[in-house]
Amino acid sequence: MLSKSSKYAIKAVLFLALNSNDKKKVMVKDISEPINVPQAYIAKLLQKLSRQNIISSSRGRKGGFYLSDNNRKQSIMSIIEVIDGEKNFNSCMLSLKECDEDKPCPLHKTLYPFKSNIIRNLESISIKELALEVELGNAFLPL
């Protein structure tokens, strides 16, 4: 359901949530190794997120990526939407082109309620809330 790019982007954003602020920026090279993602790949994802104001960035000697208080309020779903759009969530689990309520695939009625619930949960949890779970030790993220 989540693409590799979305997974990497979420890990990178959580890394930023735990390790940056408006006074402490993080360079791409310092993010790629701890989250185990190639530097060029994560750079493209972070640029995409920055252009959509999901994360912040600044250029220059003390530049880098960071999360502002407003960035931290963004939902996890907002990250996924920027990286993947809604295609992964709205696509048929059997990869049929014509699958919807009117013409459902064999799995549609079974999986649709679960898919809807996942989307609601991802829309309702913020970057800040997820990072707090890691900080409190209630969730694990090897960084």
C-alpha positions as CSV (number, residue, x, y, z in Angstrom):
1,M,0.0,0.0,0.0
2,L,2.9,2.4,0.7
3,S,5.5,2.8,-2.0
4,K,9.2,2.5,-1.1
5,S,9.4,6.3,-1.8
6,S,6.7,7.1,0.7
7,K,8.3,4.8,3.3
8,Y,11.6,6.5,2.8
9,A,10.0,10.0,3.0
10,I,8.2,9.2,6.2
11,K,11.4,7.9,7.8
12,A,13.3,11.0,6.7
13,V,10.6,13.4,8.0
14,L,10.6,11.5,11.3
15,F,14.3,11.8,11.4
16,L,14.0,15.6,10.9
17,A,11.2,15.7,13.6
18,L,13.6,14.2,16.1
19,N,16.8,16.0,15.1
20,S,16.0,19.4,13.7
21,N,14.3,22.7,14.3
22,D,14.5,26.2,12.9
23,K,17.9,26.8,14.5
24,K,19.3,23.3,13.8
25,K,19.2,22.2,10.1
26,V,20.2,18.8,8.9
27,M,22.1,18.1,5.6
28,V,20.9,15.3,3.3
29,K,24.2,13.4,3.9
30,D,23.4,13.3,7.6
31,I,19.9,11.9,7.0
32,S,20.7,9.2,4.3
33,E,23.0,7.0,6.4
34,P,20.9,6.7,9.6
35,I,17.7,5.9,7.6
36,N,19.6,3.7,5.1
37,V,18.5,5.5,2.0
38,P,20.8,6.6,-0.9
39,Q,21.7,10.3,-0.6
40,A,20.5,11.2,-4.1
41,Y,17.2,9.4,-3.6
42,I,16.4,11.0,-0.3
43,A,17.5,14.5,-1.6
44,K,14.8,14.3,-4.4
45,L,12.1,13.2,-1.9
46,L,13.0,16.0,0.5
47,Q,13.1,18.6,-2.2
48,K,9.6,17.5,-3.3
49,L,8.3,17.7,0.3
50,S,10.0,21.1,0.8
51,R,8.3,22.5,-2.4
52,Q,4.9,21.5,-0.9
53,N,5.8,23.0,2.5
54,I,5.6,19.7,4.3
55,I,9.2,20.3,5.5
56,S,11.3,23.5,5.5
57,S,14.8,24.1,4.0
58,S,17.3,26.9,3.8
59,R,20.3,27.4,1.6
60,G,23.7,28.5,2.5
61,R,26.5,27.6,4.9
62,K,24.2,26.8,7.8
63,G,21.4,25.5,5.6
64,G,19.7,22.2,5.3
65,F,16.3,20.7,6.0
66,Y,14.3,21.1,9.2
67,L,10.8,21.0,10.5
68,S,9.1,24.2,11.7
69,D,6.2,24.1,14.2
70,N,3.8,24.4,11.3
71,N,5.5,21.5,9.5
72,R,5.1,19.3,12.5
73,K,1.4,19.8,12.4
74,Q,1.2,18.2,8.9
75,S,-0.4,14.7,8.7
76,I,1.5,11.6,7.7
77,M,-1.0,11.3,4.9
78,S,0.2,14.7,3.5
79,I,3.7,13.2,3.1
80,I,2.2,10.2,1.2
81,E,0.1,12.4,-1.0
82,V,3.0,14.6,-2.0
83,I,5.2,11.6,-2.8
84,D,2.7,9.2,-4.4
85,G,-0.5,11.1,-4.9
86,E,-3.5,9.1,-4.1
87,K,-2.9,6.4,-6.7
88,N,-1.7,3.7,-4.2
89,F,-4.7,4.1,-1.9
90,N,-7.3,4.3,-4.6
91,S,-5.9,1.6,-6.8
92,C,-7.4,-1.8,-7.0
93,M,-5.6,-4.4,-4.8
94,L,-5.8,-6.8,-7.8
95,S,-4.5,-4.1,-10.1
96,L,-7.7,-4.0,-12.2
97,K,-8.3,-0.8,-14.1
98,E,-12.0,-0.7,-13.5
99,C,-12.6,-1.5,-9.8
100,D,-15.0,0.7,-7.8
101,E,-18.3,0.4,-5.9
102,D,-20.2,-0.1,-9.1
103,K,-17.8,-2.7,-10.6
104,P,-15.9,-4.2,-7.7
105,C,-13.1,-6.8,-7.9
106,P,-13.5,-9.9,-5.8
107,L,-11.5,-8.3,-2.9
108,H,-13.0,-4.8,-3.1
109,K,-15.8,-5.3,-0.5
110,T,-13.5,-7.1,1.9
111,L,-10.6,-4.7,1.8
112,Y,-12.3,-1.3,1.1
113,P,-13.4,-0.8,4.8
114,F,-9.8,-1.5,6.0
115,K,-8.3,0.8,3.4
116,S,-10.7,3.6,4.3
117,N,-9.8,3.2,8.0
118,I,-6.0,3.3,7.2
119,I,-6.5,6.5,5.2
120,R,-8.5,8.1,8.1
121,N,-5.8,7.2,10.6
122,L,-3.0,8.5,8.4
123,E,-4.9,11.8,7.9
124,S,-5.5,12.2,11.6
125,I,-2.0,11.6,13.0
126,S,0.5,14.4,12.8
127,I,4.3,14.2,12.2
128,K,4.6,15.7,15.8
129,E,2.5,12.9,17.3
130,L,4.3,10.1,15.5
131,A,7.7,11.6,16.5
132,L,6.6,11.8,20.1
133,E,5.7,8.1,20.1
134,V,9.4,7.4,19.1
135,E,10.7,9.8,21.7
136,L,8.7,8.2,24.5
137,G,9.8,4.7,23.4
138,N,6.3,3.7,22.4
139,A,7.4,3.1,18.8
140,F,10.7,2.1,17.4
141,L,12.6,3.7,14.6
142,P,16.3,2.6,14.1
143,L,18.1,5.9,13.5
